[in-house]
Amino acid sequence: MSDYTPAYFWSLFDYKDGNLLWKEDRAKGKIKAGSVAGGVSSRGYLRVTVDYKEYPLHRIVFLLHHGYFPAVVDHINGNTLDNRIENLREATDQTNQYNRKRGKNNSSGCKNVSWNKKNNVWQVHIRCNKKVKSWYVKDFELAELIANEARALYHGDFANHV
């Protein structure tokens, strides 16, 4: 992602409670030393410009604390504006998807559970390692329990039940 080292970013920023603070004035004095770096992107992530290039702020925070840029950084609590180091962890594209919140178009109210009109049953659908696991049950509470247990089993620490 970048040829810059943690030392270079440490020379630019101080870290405090998930925020990066500029160490020196920037942009011809328009940005003052000590001010919070970055702004929110259209996708809801904080981004900061360093040497005319934009970086996701959470990736810089991860680099500062771990010494490298991972392929994917996951926000454990799902809040893309919470860049405290204890809320960030290395992930893969797949495990990052496991940690997603329930979709806006979900009509059942439970992740991975939908109504199967053809068979008049609740369907639980879980993806893991490019395979799909499915269960069909008549009772919604049982479907919800199966979905929660399956997420915990197949998604491990990345399971998100909300």
Legacy VTK file of the C-alpha trace (Angstrom):
# vtk DataFile Version 3.0
C-alpha trace
ASCII
DATASET POLYDATA
POINTS 162 float
0.000 0.000 0.000
2.806 2.371 0.802
6.572 2.545 0.861
6.372 4.677 3.989
7.572 3.211 7.270
5.930 3.451 10.674
8.715 5.879 11.628
7.661 8.222 8.801
4.044 8.246 9.932
5.128 8.668 13.572
7.060 11.759 12.423
3.781 13.212 11.111
1.253 12.111 13.737
0.630 11.536 17.400
-1.932 8.864 18.260
-4.574 9.446 20.942
-7.731 7.379 21.540
-8.200 6.359 17.908
-7.336 9.770 16.478
-4.254 10.926 14.646
-3.088 14.416 15.567
-0.824 16.427 13.304
2.566 17.155 14.888
3.213 20.230 12.730
1.186 22.839 10.872
0.136 21.676 7.395
-1.387 23.205 4.252
0.374 26.534 4.686
-0.925 26.936 8.229
-4.567 26.080 7.458
-4.199 22.866 9.480
-2.699 23.529 12.897
-0.391 21.242 14.859
-2.421 19.223 17.364
-5.547 19.188 15.229
-7.267 15.901 14.411
-6.192 14.534 11.041
-8.579 13.259 8.417
-12.103 13.596 7.167
-14.973 11.207 6.523
-15.177 9.671 3.047
-18.412 8.959 1.171
-18.105 5.324 2.307
-18.032 6.298 5.983
-14.322 5.818 6.707
-11.890 8.433 7.976
-9.204 9.237 5.415
-6.109 11.402 5.643
-3.921 12.891 2.912
-0.172 12.444 3.233
2.121 13.732 0.481
-0.813 14.189 -1.920
-2.056 10.626 -1.433
-5.124 9.568 0.576
-4.889 6.784 3.149
-7.598 5.160 5.247
-6.873 6.366 8.754
-7.515 2.952 10.336
-4.764 1.429 8.186
-2.253 4.042 9.388
-3.257 3.405 13.016
-2.740 -0.327 12.464
0.671 0.302 10.841
1.789 2.545 13.700
1.034 -0.155 16.268
1.954 -3.327 14.390
4.601 -2.161 11.907
2.921 -3.291 8.674
-0.109 -2.743 6.441
-2.258 -5.910 6.368
-4.391 -6.764 3.331
-7.586 -5.916 5.271
-8.220 -4.170 8.583
-11.487 -5.037 10.351
-13.322 -2.765 12.808
-14.332 -5.243 15.520
-17.391 -3.299 16.695
-18.473 -2.451 13.135
-18.115 1.313 13.673
-15.928 2.559 10.815
-15.210 5.811 12.676
-13.862 4.020 15.769
-10.150 3.723 15.014
-8.891 2.853 18.483
-6.184 0.209 18.096
-8.098 -2.198 20.348
-10.993 -2.030 17.830
-8.804 -2.901 14.831
-7.632 -6.356 13.759
-6.106 -7.947 10.717
-8.617 -9.786 8.539
-9.136 -11.259 5.109
-11.868 -10.159 2.711
-13.837 -13.214 3.790
-13.505 -12.778 7.561
-14.241 -9.074 7.192
-17.558 -10.023 5.554
-18.401 -12.307 8.484
-18.306 -9.252 10.742
-20.880 -7.312 8.688
-24.049 -6.070 10.335
-27.507 -7.266 9.285
-28.382 -5.886 5.859
-30.867 -3.043 5.461
-33.054 -5.203 3.219
-33.283 -8.023 5.795
-36.991 -8.587 6.475
-36.754 -11.378 9.072
-34.866 -9.298 11.639
-32.179 -11.987 12.001
-28.963 -12.311 10.029
-28.808 -15.373 7.751
-32.523 -16.190 8.201
-35.165 -15.741 5.501
-38.653 -17.024 4.753
-38.778 -19.688 2.024
-42.158 -19.115 0.315
-41.924 -22.238 -1.812
-41.706 -24.613 1.173
-43.336 -22.387 3.848
-40.346 -22.709 6.186
-37.594 -20.546 7.601
-34.282 -20.965 5.829
-30.908 -20.460 7.514
-28.072 -19.726 5.082
-24.426 -19.512 6.261
-21.395 -19.053 4.021
-18.009 -20.381 5.062
-14.909 -21.067 2.950
-16.866 -20.492 -0.278
-19.411 -23.148 0.704
-23.023 -22.611 1.727
-24.646 -24.419 4.642
-28.457 -24.406 4.768
-31.086 -25.533 7.260
-34.876 -25.454 6.911
-37.137 -25.222 9.981
-40.751 -24.274 10.678
-40.075 -22.274 13.850
-38.473 -18.803 13.618
-36.906 -18.972 17.101
-35.227 -22.261 16.170
-33.988 -20.733 12.897
-32.545 -17.792 14.836
-30.826 -20.139 17.298
-29.368 -22.236 14.447
-28.114 -19.081 12.698
-26.429 -17.798 15.875
-24.814 -21.173 16.606
-23.690 -21.635 12.979
-22.133 -18.145 12.859
-20.275 -18.848 16.106
-19.081 -22.222 14.792
-18.126 -21.238 11.230
-17.155 -17.564 11.668
-15.427 -17.810 15.062
-14.142 -14.510 16.470
-15.502 -12.680 13.422
-19.118 -13.782 14.028
-21.446 -10.784 14.222
-24.973 -11.555 15.405
-26.516 -8.094 14.897
LINES 1 163
162 0 1 2 3 4 5 6 7 8 9 10 11 12 13 14 15 16 17 18 19 20 21 22 23 24 25 26 27 28 29 30 31 32 33 34 35 36 37 38 39 40 41 42 43 44 45 46 47 48 49 50 51 52 53 54 55 56 57 58 59 60 61 62 63 64 65 66 67 68 69 70 71 72 73 74 75 76 77 78 79 80 81 82 83 84 85 86 87 88 89 90 91 92 93 94 95 96 97 98 99 100 101 102 103 104 105 106 107 108 109 110 111 112 113 114 115 116 117 118 119 120 121 122 123 124 125 126 127 128 129 130 131 132 133 134 135 136 137 138 139 140 141 142 143 144 145 146 147 148 149 150 151 152 153 154 155 156 157 158 159 160 161
